[in-house]
Amino acid sequence: MDSFELNKIMGAVLATCLLLLVTNFTASAIFAPHLPEKPGYEIAVKEAAPAGGKEAAPAPSEPIEKLLQTASVEKGASAAKKCAACHTFEKGGPNRVGPNLYGLLNEAKASPSRNFNFSAALKGKGGTWTYDDLSKFIASPKGFVPGTAMSFAGIQKDSERADVIAYLRSLSDNPAPLPTAAK
């Protein structure tokens, strides 16, 4: 093979490399990715309580007894769909990440009859699920029962919370009587 043939082969390789390089630069300029200023998604979480103090449950603006007088079971069923990821609502339904909620109102907190492994914090709370306790727990689970395993942020809107409680009340063979609103 003479040097002229060798020069043609090297020229073809060099021309191919240059063509690939120019194509790469052109494609990068045309299809340049737009990178976000801040990578990832922002997840809204509540601020943690100061290390020295306990987190308190937020005080509702109106008493739950008054809100329940105008609460809607249908709206509560719709609002409770966000709870369905962890809870079931039908009678005899299975436990999921959280216990089945059928017949919860006026039942003992962390009741062994639910066949669910409740957190030690909820077991230590004691008492029964009253309308007021349910309202405080649904508003801020970690505020009402510090140390609970429930990671739900809570329902802050009073009327929506009352609708959910009205729905939970309806999930019973003998629904608990509505409390009388204090004037």
C-alpha positions as CSV (number, residue, x, y, z in Angstrom):
1,M,0.0,0.0,0.0
2,D,1.5,3.3,-1.0
3,S,1.3,6.5,1.1
4,F,-1.4,8.0,-1.1
5,E,-3.8,5.2,-0.2
6,L,-2.9,5.6,3.4
7,N,-3.5,9.3,3.3
8,K,-7.0,8.7,1.8
9,I,-7.9,6.2,4.6
10,M,-6.7,8.6,7.3
11,G,-8.5,11.5,5.7
12,A,-11.8,9.5,5.6
13,V,-11.4,8.6,9.3
14,L,-10.6,12.3,10.2
15,A,-13.6,13.6,8.1
16,T,-15.9,11.1,9.8
17,C,-14.7,12.2,13.3
18,L,-15.2,15.9,12.3
19,L,-18.7,15.1,10.9
20,L,-19.6,13.4,14.2
21,L,-18.2,16.2,16.3
22,V,-20.1,18.9,14.3
23,T,-23.3,16.8,14.4
24,N,-23.0,16.5,18.2
25,F,-22.5,20.2,18.7
26,T,-25.4,21.0,16.4
27,A,-27.7,18.5,18.2
28,S,-26.7,19.9,21.6
29,A,-27.5,23.4,20.5
30,I,-30.9,22.5,19.1
31,F,-32.0,20.0,21.8
32,A,-30.4,21.7,24.8
33,P,-32.0,20.4,28.0
34,H,-33.5,23.0,30.3
35,L,-32.4,22.1,33.8
36,P,-34.5,23.3,36.8
37,E,-33.0,25.9,39.1
38,K,-33.5,23.5,42.0
39,P,-33.4,19.8,41.3
40,G,-36.2,17.5,42.6
41,Y,-39.7,18.2,43.9
42,E,-40.6,20.3,46.9
43,I,-42.6,18.3,49.4
44,A,-44.7,20.4,51.8
45,V,-44.2,19.2,55.4
46,K,-45.0,20.9,58.7
47,E,-42.3,22.4,60.7
48,A,-41.0,20.3,63.5
49,A,-41.7,21.5,67.1
50,P,-38.8,23.1,68.9
51,A,-36.6,20.5,70.7
52,G,-37.6,21.6,74.1
53,G,-41.4,22.1,73.7
54,K,-44.2,19.7,73.0
55,E,-46.3,20.2,69.8
56,A,-49.8,21.2,70.7
57,A,-53.0,20.4,68.8
58,P,-54.3,23.5,67.0
59,A,-57.4,24.9,68.6
60,P,-60.4,24.7,66.3
61,S,-62.1,28.1,65.6
62,E,-65.6,26.7,66.2
63,P,-66.6,23.8,68.5
64,I,-67.1,20.5,66.7
65,E,-70.5,20.2,68.3
66,K,-71.7,23.3,66.4
67,L,-70.0,22.3,63.1
68,L,-71.6,18.8,63.2
69,Q,-75.1,20.3,63.1
70,T,-74.5,21.4,59.5
71,A,-72.0,18.6,58.5
72,S,-72.6,16.6,55.3
73,V,-72.1,12.8,55.3
74,E,-71.8,12.9,51.5
75,K,-69.1,15.5,51.6
76,G,-67.4,13.6,54.4
77,A,-67.4,10.4,52.3
78,S,-65.7,12.3,49.5
79,A,-63.2,13.9,51.9
80,A,-62.4,10.6,53.5
81,K,-61.1,9.3,50.2
82,K,-57.7,10.7,51.2
83,C,-57.8,8.3,54.2
84,A,-58.6,5.3,52.0
85,A,-54.9,4.8,51.2
86,C,-54.3,3.6,54.7
87,H,-57.8,2.7,56.1
88,T,-60.9,0.8,55.1
89,F,-64.4,1.8,56.1
90,E,-66.7,-1.2,55.5
91,K,-68.0,-3.4,58.3
92,G,-65.6,-6.2,58.9
93,G,-63.1,-4.7,56.5
94,P,-59.4,-5.5,56.7
95,N,-56.8,-3.4,58.4
96,R,-54.2,-1.8,56.1
97,V,-51.4,0.5,57.2
98,G,-54.1,1.9,59.6
99,P,-57.0,0.1,61.2
100,N,-60.5,-0.3,59.8
101,L,-62.6,2.7,60.8
102,Y,-66.1,1.2,60.9
103,G,-67.8,1.9,64.3
104,L,-64.9,3.9,65.6
105,L,-66.9,6.6,67.4
106,N,-67.3,6.0,71.2
107,E,-64.9,3.0,71.0
108,A,-61.9,2.8,73.2
109,K,-58.7,4.3,71.7
110,A,-56.3,1.6,70.5
111,S,-59.1,-1.0,71.1
112,P,-57.7,-4.6,71.0
113,S,-61.0,-5.6,69.2
114,R,-59.6,-3.9,66.1
115,N,-56.8,-6.5,65.8
116,F,-54.3,-3.8,64.9
117,N,-50.9,-3.1,66.3
118,F,-51.4,0.5,67.5
119,S,-48.4,2.7,68.5
120,A,-47.4,2.8,72.2
121,A,-48.3,6.5,72.2
122,L,-51.9,5.8,71.2
123,K,-52.2,2.9,73.5
124,G,-51.1,5.2,76.4
125,K,-53.6,7.9,75.5
126,G,-56.6,6.1,77.0
127,G,-60.3,7.0,76.9
128,T,-62.8,6.7,74.0
129,W,-63.0,8.4,70.7
130,T,-65.4,11.3,71.4
131,Y,-66.4,13.8,68.8
132,D,-64.0,16.3,70.3
133,D,-61.1,13.8,70.4
134,L,-61.7,12.8,66.8
135,S,-61.7,16.4,65.7
136,K,-58.4,17.1,67.5
137,F,-56.8,13.9,66.2
138,I,-57.9,14.5,62.6
139,A,-56.7,18.1,62.7
140,S,-53.3,17.1,63.9
141,P,-52.5,13.4,64.7
142,K,-49.0,14.1,66.0
143,G,-50.3,17.2,67.9
144,F,-53.0,15.2,69.7
145,V,-51.0,12.0,70.3
146,P,-47.3,12.9,70.3
147,G,-45.3,9.9,69.1
148,T,-48.1,8.4,67.1
149,A,-47.1,6.3,64.0
150,M,-49.8,8.1,61.9
151,S,-47.9,10.3,59.4
152,F,-51.0,12.1,58.1
153,A,-50.6,15.9,58.3
154,G,-54.2,16.5,59.3
155,I,-57.3,18.3,58.0
156,Q,-57.1,21.9,58.9
157,K,-60.4,23.1,57.5
158,D,-63.0,22.9,60.3
159,S,-66.0,22.2,58.0
160,E,-64.2,19.4,56.1
161,R,-63.1,17.8,59.4
162,A,-66.8,18.0,60.6
163,D,-67.9,16.3,57.4
164,V,-65.4,13.5,57.8
165,I,-66.5,13.0,61.5
166,A,-70.2,12.9,60.3
167,Y,-69.2,10.3,57.8
168,L,-67.4,8.2,60.4
169,R,-70.5,8.6,62.7
170,S,-72.6,7.1,59.9
171,L,-70.3,4.0,59.8
172,S,-72.0,2.2,62.6
173,D,-74.9,-0.2,63.2
174,N,-76.0,2.3,66.0
175,P,-74.7,5.7,65.2
176,A,-73.8,7.8,68.3
177,P,-76.2,10.7,69.0
178,L,-75.0,14.1,67.8
179,P,-73.7,16.2,70.6
180,T,-75.7,19.3,71.5
181,A,-74.1,22.5,70.5
182,A,-73.1,24.8,73.3
183,K,-74.4,28.3,73.0
